[in-house]
Amino acid sequence: MIHSDTTHWLKLIASRRQSGPVELPSDATPKLRPLKGIRAVVFDIYGTLFSSGVGDISLATEQNRDAALKRTLSDNGYELADKSTSVRFDDQLHHIIKCHQQLRRDGGIQYPEVEIRSVWQELIESLLGEGLISCASPKDSSSLAIDYESRVNPTQPMPGLSNCLAGLKDKGMILSIISNAQFYTPLLFETYLDKTLKALGFCTACAVWSYKELEGKPSQALYRLSAKRIKEHHDIAPEEVLYVGNDMRNDIWPAQAIGYQTALFAGDRLSLRRRTDDIDCGELQPDLEITSLMQILDCLS
């Protein structure tokens, strides 16, 4: 595991889980058919395997998250100076994120991603330097990032997730991931399913995480890297892979472009993104449209 505080983190995420049932979109209609020759299934995470309060991970956003950020700091031993009441800490957080992203753009990356621990470290150093906070024993950036994320972006597993993964594993499918994610994203599986990715049947060597590549969806580079790893580790060609995601632009479009078969997950009102006005998605059709993860099993021989 990634840190000695893991047990605390799992409890924190669970205690702030999303409340209420996962609701189907009003236009949700399954479009199913048998798919032959599929040997691997690759998943998006946020909005596909887990319902998210904001539909994705919550990095730079226009929403006012100042109270949540300041509470995160105070709950982790930071004392806020009196003058901090007139300063939006979340604006500073978002500014740092955008600066990190711009550095990547300047390096030629069209869809830049950040490593959120570096962002938090820079934020804390800035706030300390400005005299806006003080702390005798500063917490590490990992703990702060998880505490804040679990406050502003509650999650819960999609209905049928555990049974779907078990069924795919029983069918001998190779499982993998392409996700706009941060270091804490794998903790969702341990929080809600009480198993690591490897124990659930995922090939961790094939997984592609945006925070590790410092590049995000819909970059086709992430999907090409996924295809390369699956070919190298399992000798599986792109046409033998089914990719499942909730966003036509970020998921279906780049997955189809590199040869994956695709399933649009339309099982969560909060996360479904059809992108009908997007020039790249106007004529795009997934191979499947599913409203339940269990429907994947019905389509694979």
C-alpha positions in Angstrom: 0.0 0.0 0.0 1.1 3.6 -0.6 1.1 5.0 2.9 1.0 4.1 6.6 -2.2 6.2 7.0 -4.1 4.1 4.5 -6.6 2.7 7.0 -7.5 6.2 8.1 -7.9 7.3 4.5 -10.2 4.4 3.7 -12.4 5.2 6.7 -12.5 8.9 5.7 -13.6 8.2 2.1 -16.3 5.7 3.4 -17.6 8.2 6.0 -18.2 10.8 3.3 -19.6 8.5 0.7 -22.2 9.9 -1.7 -25.8 9.6 -0.3 -28.9 8.5 -2.2 -29.3 6.0 -5.0 -27.6 6.2 -8.4 -30.2 7.6 -10.7 -30.6 6.6 -14.4 -30.6 9.4 -17.0 -34.0 10.2 -18.5 -32.8 9.1 -21.9 -31.2 5.9 -20.8 -32.0 3.0 -23.2 -29.8 -0.1 -23.4 -28.4 -0.9 -26.8 -27.0 -4.4 -26.5 -25.6 -7.0 -28.9 -23.2 -9.9 -28.7 -19.5 -9.0 -29.1 -17.3 -11.7 -30.4 -13.6 -12.1 -29.7 -13.3 -9.8 -26.7 -10.4 -10.8 -24.4 -9.9 -7.7 -22.3 -12.2 -5.1 -20.8 -10.8 -1.6 -19.9 -12.7 0.8 -17.7 -12.9 4.4 -16.9 -13.4 4.9 -13.2 -15.2 8.2 -12.2 -18.7 8.1 -13.5 -18.4 4.5 -14.7 -17.3 2.2 -11.9 -17.9 4.8 -9.2 -20.6 7.5 -9.0 -19.0 10.8 -8.2 -20.6 13.9 -6.7 -19.1 16.1 -9.3 -18.9 13.5 -12.1 -15.1 13.5 -12.1 -12.2 14.2 -9.8 -12.5 17.7 -8.5 -9.4 19.7 -9.3 -9.7 23.1 -10.8 -13.3 24.3 -10.6 -15.3 27.5 -10.5 -17.3 26.4 -7.5 -16.6 28.0 -4.1 -14.7 25.3 -2.1 -13.0 27.8 0.2 -14.8 26.6 3.4 -14.0 22.9 2.6 -10.4 23.7 2.0 -10.0 25.8 5.2 -11.8 23.1 7.2 -9.4 20.5 5.8 -6.4 22.6 7.0 -7.8 23.2 10.4 -8.8 19.6 10.9 -5.2 18.6 10.1 -3.5 20.8 12.6 -3.1 24.1 10.7 -4.1 27.3 12.5 -5.6 30.0 10.2 -4.5 33.6 10.8 -7.2 36.2 11.3 -6.4 37.7 7.9 -7.2 34.4 6.2 -10.9 35.2 6.4 -10.6 37.7 3.6 -8.6 35.4 1.3 -10.0 32.6 -0.9 -7.7 29.7 -0.4 -9.5 27.7 -3.0 -8.7 30.4 -5.6 -5.0 29.9 -4.7 -5.3 26.1 -5.1 -7.0 26.5 -8.5 -4.4 29.0 -9.6 -1.6 26.6 -8.8 -3.3 23.8 -10.7 -3.7 26.0 -13.8 -0.1 27.1 -13.6 1.0 23.4 -13.5 -1.2 22.7 -16.4 0.1 25.6 -18.4 3.7 24.4 -17.9 2.6 21.1 -19.5 0.9 22.9 -22.4 4.0 24.9 -23.0 5.8 21.6 -23.3 3.4 20.5 -26.1 0.8 18.6 -24.1 -2.7 19.4 -25.3 -4.5 17.9 -22.3 -2.3 18.4 -19.3 -2.7 16.7 -16.0 -1.2 17.5 -12.6 0.2 15.5 -9.7 -2.0 16.8 -6.9 0.5 16.2 -4.1 2.9 18.6 -5.8 0.1 21.1 -6.0 -0.8 20.8 -2.3 2.8 21.1 -1.3 3.1 24.3 -3.2 -0.1 25.6 -1.8 1.0 24.9 1.8 4.4 26.6 1.2 2.6 29.6 -0.2 0.1 30.0 2.6 2.8 29.6 5.2 5.0 32.1 3.4 2.2 34.7 3.4 1.4 34.2 7.0 -2.1 32.9 6.3 -1.6 29.7 8.2 0.8 28.2 10.8 1.5 24.7 12.0 3.9 23.2 14.5 3.7 19.7 12.8 2.6 20.0 9.1 0.7 17.1 7.6 2.0 15.5 4.4 0.4 16.6 1.1 -1.2 13.1 0.6 -3.3 13.3 3.7 -4.5 16.9 2.9 -5.4 15.9 -0.7 -7.4 12.9 0.3 -9.2 14.8 3.1 -10.2 17.6 0.8 -11.2 15.4 -2.1 -13.4 13.3 0.0 -15.2 16.4 1.3 -15.9 18.0 -2.1 -16.3 14.9 -4.2 -18.2 12.1 -2.4 -18.3 8.8 -4.2 -20.1 5.4 -4.1 -19.8 2.2 -6.2 -22.0 1.8 -9.2 -24.8 -0.8 -8.7 -23.5 -4.3 -9.6 -19.8 -3.3 -9.6 -18.6 -6.2 -7.5 -20.6 -8.8 -9.4 -19.6 -7.4 -12.7 -15.9 -7.5 -12.0 -16.2 -11.0 -10.5 -18.2 -12.2 -13.6 -15.6 -10.8 -16.0 -12.8 -12.4 -14.0 -14.6 -15.8 -14.1 -14.8 -15.4 -17.9 -11.1 -15.1 -18.0 -11.1 -11.5 -19.2 -8.1 -9.3 -18.7 -9.2 -6.2 -16.8 -7.5 -2.8 -17.0 -8.0 0.9 -16.5 -7.6 4.3 -18.3 -8.6 7.0 -15.9 -8.3 10.7 -15.3 -7.2 10.0 -11.7 -4.9 10.9 -8.8 -2.9 8.7 -6.5 -5.9 8.2 -4.2 -8.2 6.9 -6.9 -7.3 3.2 -6.4 -8.4 3.6 -2.7 -12.0 3.6 -3.9 -11.8 -0.1 -4.7 -10.4 -0.9 -1.2 -12.9 1.4 0.5 -16.0 0.0 -1.2 -15.0 -3.5 -2.3 -12.5 -4.3 0.4 -10.0 -5.6 -2.3 -7.0 -4.2 -4.1 -7.1 -3.8 -7.9 -4.9 -6.9 -8.3 -7.2 -9.0 -6.1 -10.2 -7.9 -8.2 -8.5 -9.2 -11.4 -7.0 -6.0 -12.8 -3.7 -6.0 -14.6 -2.0 -3.2 -12.8 0.9 -3.2 -15.2 -1.5 -2.3 -18.0 -3.4 0.5 -16.2 -2.9 4.0 -17.4 -3.3 6.8 -14.9 -3.4 10.5 -15.9 -1.5 11.7 -12.9 1.4 9.4 -13.7 1.6 10.4 -17.3 0.8 14.1 -16.5 -1.6 13.9 -19.4 -5.4 13.5 -19.4 -8.3 12.4 -21.5 -9.2 12.7 -24.3 -5.6 12.4 -25.3 -5.2 9.4 -27.6 -1.7 8.9 -26.2 -3.2 7.4 -23.1 -5.2 4.9 -25.1 -2.3 4.0 -27.3 -0.2 3.4 -24.2 -3.0 1.2 -22.9 -3.1 -0.8 -26.1 0.7 -1.1 -26.1 0.8 -2.5 -22.6 -2.0 -4.9 -23.1 -0.3 -6.2 -26.3 3.0 -6.6 -24.5 1.7 -8.3 -21.4 -1.1 -10.4 -22.8 -0.7 -10.5 -26.6 -4.2 -9.0 -27.0 -4.9 -6.8 -30.1 -6.9 -3.5 -29.8 -9.9 -5.0 -31.6 -10.1 -7.7 -28.9 -10.5 -5.0 -26.2 -13.8 -3.5 -25.0 -13.5 0.0 -23.4 -16.3 1.2 -21.0 -16.7 4.8 -20.2 -19.4 7.4 -19.5 -18.2 10.3 -21.7 -18.4 10.3 -25.5 -15.6 12.8 -25.9 -13.2 11.6 -23.2 -13.9 7.9 -23.5 -15.6 6.7 -26.6 -14.0 8.9 -29.2 -10.3 8.2 -28.3 -10.9 4.5 -27.6 -12.5 4.0 -31.0 -9.7 6.0 -32.7 -7.1 3.5 -31.5 -9.2 0.4 -32.4 -10.9 -0.5 -29.2 -14.6 -1.6 -29.2 -16.6 0.6 -26.9 -19.5 0.7 -24.5 -21.1 3.9 -23.3 -22.1 3.6 -19.7 -25.4 5.5 -19.4 -26.3 4.3 -15.9 -25.7 7.5 -13.9 -27.5 10.8 -14.4 -24.7 12.7 -12.8 -22.0 11.4 -15.1 -23.4 10.6 -18.6 -21.9 12.9 -21.2 -23.3 12.4 -24.7 -21.5 15.5 -26.2 -24.0 15.9 -29.0 -22.7 19.3 -29.8 -19.1 18.2 -30.0 -17.8 18.1 -33.6 -15.9 14.9 -32.9 -18.8 13.1 -31.4 -21.7 14.2 -33.6 -21.7 11.0 -35.8 -19.9 8.8 -33.2 -21.7 5.6 -32.1 -20.5 3.2 -29.4 -20.7 -0.5 -30.0 -22.9 -0.8 -26.9 -24.8 1.5 -24.7 -25.4 0.0 -21.2 -27.4 1.2 -18.3 -26.0 -1.4 -15.9 -22.5 -2.8 -15.5 -23.9 -6.3 -15.4 -25.1 -5.9 -19.0 -21.5 -6.2 -20.1 -21.5 -9.9 -19.1 -24.6 -10.4 -21.3 -22.8 -9.1 -24.4 -19.6 -11.1 -24.0 -19.5 -14.8 -25.2 
